Every structure is written in structure tokens, then in C-alpha cells.
Amino acid sequence: MNIDFELYRIFYTVANVGNITASAKELNITQPAISKAIKKLEEQLGGQLFVRTKRGVVLTVEGKEFYKHIKHAMEY
């Protein structure tokens, strides 16, 4: 499995912020680039990581599990 570290960083930021548009501003990249990166990561991992809501995004069960695995590494 070849996953770009940038995808992890984007996922981690969106998970913490809970909003794709706000995450795009924080990361200084476009909202479509965030959405594309999340989709690519989901395809590589084989599962849905977020559910979109009217207020932003929330982690799925798979997303929460993935978040647990990368949280310490990202904060390090």
C-alpha cells in the first residue's frame, strides 16, 4: 500500500476541524483538493472515513479507528 503522507495530514486536519472548507483555509489549499484527497484516501483504504452533514463532516466508525492509529504520529 502506497499512501502519501499528505493524505494523512489532510485527513487529520479535517477530522480535527470537522469542516472541509475550514480545513482548506487552515491548510491553505482549495476545498475541492481536500475532497479529492479524502476520496483518494478512502479508495486506498477501502472504506468511508467521513459522513457529510449540514454542519460539516463527522467520522465514520472506520474513520474513528483510522484516526486512533494516526493521531499520535501526527502530533509527534
Summary of the structure (lengths in Angstrom):
residues: 76
radius of gyration: 11.3
end to end distance: 22.5
largest distance: 33.1
contacts: 202
relative contact order: 0.19
helix: 67%
strand: 11%
